[in-house]
Amino acid sequence: MFEVRIHGRGGQGVVTTAELLSVAAFTEGRQAQAFPTFGSERTGAPVVGFCRIDDRPIRTHEPVAEPDAVIIQDAGLIHQTEVFAGLRADGYLLVNTSWSLVELGLDAYVQRFRPERVMTIPATELALTHLGRPLPGAVLLGAFAALTGQVQLESVTTVVEDRFSGSVATGNVAAVRAAYDLARRQLEEASGVHTD
């Protein structure tokens, strides 16, 4: 089972991000579940979404305490909440930011991870460019697909097109593809291997 925890703030689409990821996995014939947890239901309050992906039926419905991957939709939460709790050294870390890990004050922390499993993506900026709105969730799923290989890019774009319509779908798909391409370039740089 592959378990994902998504951290963000109310209004950023954390719940939708978890749902889109689970549906993308489901379209590939896998089992998946998604659910959120949050305190005060207000814009800007911390929100956590969970997603599980497996090839067998998923029987547990508990919050994800030891994730295989953590997606952080709002880098401002890094030093405010326990976003890294339970994340093992062989896990994946994806952070929405245009800052480097050094600028975020995470360089010493992330040294325990494999470099090809830690990534920052300017998802909010990509969303603004392609969608005109600062909604990073779907965009991060493009990078997640490249980083982890748990879902395919085409599955993500398909569920985005199914969930949204018109220019919102078109903009989100373009941003998802841009994030995927950027993530692939970062992975190539981390590994020293170039693919076309």
URZISUL-V495677 format. One record per backbone hydrogen bond with DSSP energy under -1.0 kcal/mol. CO is the residue of the C=O (numbers start at 1). NH is the residue of the N-H. E is the energy in kcal/mol with one decimal. If there is no record, write none. Layout:
# URZISUL-V495677
co:CO nh:NH e:E
co:CO nh:NH e:E
This chain:
# URZISUL-V495677
co:2 nh:53 e:-2.4
co:3 nh:68 e:-2.7
co:3 nh:69 e:-1.6
co:4 nh:51 e:-2.2
co:5 nh:71 e:-2.5
co:6 nh:49 e:-2.8
co:7 nh:73 e:-3.5
co:8 nh:47 e:-2.7
co:9 nh:12 e:-2.2
co:10 nh:44 e:-2.0
co:13 nh:17 e:-2.6
co:14 nh:18 e:-2.2
co:15 nh:19 e:-2.2
co:16 nh:20 e:-3.0
co:17 nh:21 e:-2.2
co:18 nh:22 e:-2.2
co:19 nh:23 e:-2.4
co:20 nh:24 e:-2.4
co:21 nh:25 e:-2.1
co:22 nh:26 e:-2.2
co:23 nh:27 e:-2.5
co:25 nh:30 e:-1.9
co:26 nh:29 e:-2.0
co:31 nh:54 e:-2.4
co:33 nh:52 e:-2.3
co:35 nh:50 e:-2.8
co:37 nh:48 e:-2.5
co:40 nh:42 e:-1.8
co:42 nh:45 e:-1.8
co:45 nh:10 e:-2.7
co:47 nh:8 e:-2.3
co:48 nh:37 e:-2.6
co:49 nh:6 e:-3.3
co:50 nh:35 e:-1.8
co:51 nh:4 e:-3.2
co:52 nh:33 e:-1.8
co:53 nh:2 e:-3.1
co:54 nh:31 e:-3.0
co:68 nh:92 e:-2.4
co:69 nh:5 e:-2.2
co:70 nh:94 e:-2.6
co:71 nh:7 e:-3.0
co:72 nh:96 e:-2.8
co:74 nh:77 e:-2.2
co:75 nh:78 e:-1.5
co:77 nh:80 e:-1.5
co:77 nh:81 e:-2.3
co:81 nh:83 e:-1.7
co:82 nh:85 e:-1.1
co:84 nh:87 e:-2.2
co:88 nh:91 e:-1.9
co:92 nh:70 e:-2.3
co:93 nh:119 e:-2.6
co:94 nh:72 e:-3.0
co:95 nh:97 e:-1.0
co:95 nh:121 e:-2.6
co:100 nh:104 e:-1.6
co:101 nh:106 e:-3.0
co:102 nh:105 e:-1.4
co:106 nh:110 e:-2.8
co:109 nh:112 e:-1.2
co:110 nh:113 e:-1.8
co:114 nh:117 e:-2.5
co:115 nh:118 e:-1.1
co:117 nh:93 e:-2.8
co:119 nh:95 e:-2.6
co:121 nh:97 e:-1.6
co:121 nh:123 e:-2.3
co:122 nh:126 e:-2.3
co:123 nh:127 e:-2.6
co:124 nh:128 e:-2.5
co:125 nh:129 e:-2.4
co:126 nh:130 e:-2.5
co:127 nh:131 e:-3.0
co:127 nh:132 e:-1.4
co:133 nh:135 e:-1.8
co:136 nh:140 e:-2.5
co:137 nh:141 e:-1.1
co:139 nh:143 e:-1.2
co:140 nh:144 e:-2.8
co:141 nh:145 e:-2.2
co:142 nh:146 e:-1.5
co:143 nh:147 e:-2.9
co:144 nh:148 e:-2.8
co:145 nh:149 e:-1.4
co:152 nh:156 e:-1.7
co:153 nh:157 e:-2.6
co:154 nh:158 e:-2.1
co:155 nh:159 e:-2.1
co:156 nh:160 e:-2.1
co:157 nh:161 e:-2.4
co:158 nh:162 e:-2.0
co:159 nh:163 e:-2.2
co:160 nh:164 e:-2.4
co:165 nh:168 e:-1.2
co:165 nh:169 e:-1.1
co:166 nh:170 e:-2.3
co:167 nh:171 e:-2.8
co:168 nh:172 e:-2.2
co:169 nh:173 e:-2.6
co:170 nh:174 e:-2.2
co:171 nh:175 e:-2.2
co:172 nh:176 e:-2.8
co:173 nh:177 e:-2.6
co:174 nh:178 e:-2.1
co:175 nh:179 e:-2.4
co:176 nh:180 e:-2.4
co:177 nh:181 e:-2.5
co:178 nh:182 e:-2.4
co:179 nh:183 e:-2.6
co:180 nh:184 e:-2.5
co:181 nh:185 e:-2.2
co:182 nh:186 e:-2.2
co:183 nh:187 e:-2.5
co:184 nh:188 e:-2.3
co:185 nh:189 e:-2.3
co:186 nh:190 e:-2.3
co:187 nh:191 e:-2.1
co:188 nh:192 e:-2.1
